[in-house]
Amino acid sequence: MKDTVLMGMSGCGKTTLIQALLGESLRYAKTQTVERHLHFLDTPGEYMEHRQFYRALIMTAVDADQIGLVQDVGRTSWIPPAFATTFAKPVFGIVSKLDLAIDGLDVSDARDVLVSAGADPIYEVSALTGQGLPELWRQLADDDGRAVEP
């Protein structure tokens, strides 16, 4: 499985998504510092929300194979346009919290943020319902298709 860094605003669902992907019970846990969960590096949302912490995101990404930018539905983003060009590795997008989408516009707006940031491909997921997680697993698998699914 590829080592993956998840980046996004506070409360966008990075930690919950990791818990769902690893088959753990879902519980709120505020990420205070970069945390490793098997093949995932979970970053604090404040690193995305404050430009002075971008260096921490860049340094964290050095040890990863790929980066997942996470944007939840229904919220204004702090992910800057062309942010993916900061990294010399693949950057994909995750629209999170699909279960909270009021309409397709919520999802479309979140996708637009990720497209503007340069993320490709983009996955739409819900950690609560499991929607979209199988497709995301394929992104997380090694190039030979191996992934350790829960």
N, C-alpha and C positions, 0 to 999 in steps of 0.2 A: 504494500500500500504506500502511496506517495505521502511524504510529509507535507502537510498543508497548514498555512497560516490563515486564520479567519480575521478579517478586519471590518469594522463598521462602528456605528455610533453606539453609545450606551443604550442598553435596552432593546437593541435590534434583534436579539435572539441568538447570538453566537454561541454562548455557553449551552443554552437549551438545545440548540441544534446538535452540538457535539454529544450531549447526553443522549439524544434520540438516536443518533447514528451509532453510538456505542451500546445501545440497548439498555441504558441505565434509566432509573426512574427520574422523571423530570421534576426538578426542584430549582427554585430561584437561588442563584449564587452570584453575587456581585464580584466581578473579576477586578482585582486590585492591581495585579501585575501580570506579566506574561506567564501563562500556565501551560504546561504540556500535559496532554491527555492522549496517551499512546502516540498516534501519528498526527495529532492536531496540536497546533500552537494557538491558544486563545489569547487575544489581546484586549486590554481595557479599552472601552469606547472613548475614553478621554484622549487616547492617543490619536484618534481620528478627528476629534472635535477641537483640538488645539494644535495649530501648526507647529508650535515649538517642539511637539512630541513626534513629528513625522520621522525624525532621525531614528527614534526608537522602533518605529514600524519598519523602516528600511533595514536596520540592523537585525531585527527579528527575522525578516524574510530571507536573509543571507543563508540560513541553515535549512530552508524549506525547498521543496521541489516546485511548489505552486502556491498561488495566493487566491483566496476566496474573498471577494468583497460582498458584504452582506448589507442589504437595504430592506427594511421592513415596509410593509404596505401602510399607506395612510400617514406617513411622516415626512417632513422636510428633511432633505439630506445635507450632510456635511462632506460628502465625498466630492472632491473637486473634479472638474472635467479633465480628462487625459491623465488621471492619477495613475493608471496602469503603466504608463510610460516611465514611471519612476523605477520600475523593477525590470530586471533582465531575466524574467522567467514568466511562465504562463499565468495569466490572471483571468479567472472566471467570476461570474456574478451569481449571487443567490438572492432571489426575492423571498423574504421570509414572512411568516405569519399569514399565510394565505387564508387561514381560517378566520382572520379578522377583517378581510377585505369586504367592504360594503358593496362595491361594484367593480366592474372591469377597469374602470379608470384608476382606481387605487393601484392595481397591479401594473397597468400600463405606465403610470407615473414612476413607480419604483424601477421598472425595466428601463425607462428612459434615463434615469439617473445612472444606472449601471452601464448602459450603452455609451453615454457621454463620458463616463470614467474610463472607457476602453476595455471593459470586461467582455470576454467572449469565450465560451458560450454562457448563457444565462439559464439558471434553473429556478423554478418556482416551487417552493416547498412549504410544508407545515410540519413542524416538529410534533405538534399535538395530535394531528390526524395521520401522519405518515405520508401524506400526499407529496409526491415528487422525490421522496428519498431514494427509491430504487434507481432513478435516473442519475441522481447525484452520486450514488455509489460508483457508477461507471466512471465518473470523472476522478474519483478518489483512488481507483484501482491502479496498480502498476501498469506499465505499458504492455505487459504480457497478459493483462486482464485479471491478475490476482488481487483480491481484496479480502480482508478479514471482516466479513459481515457478522453482526451480532446474532 
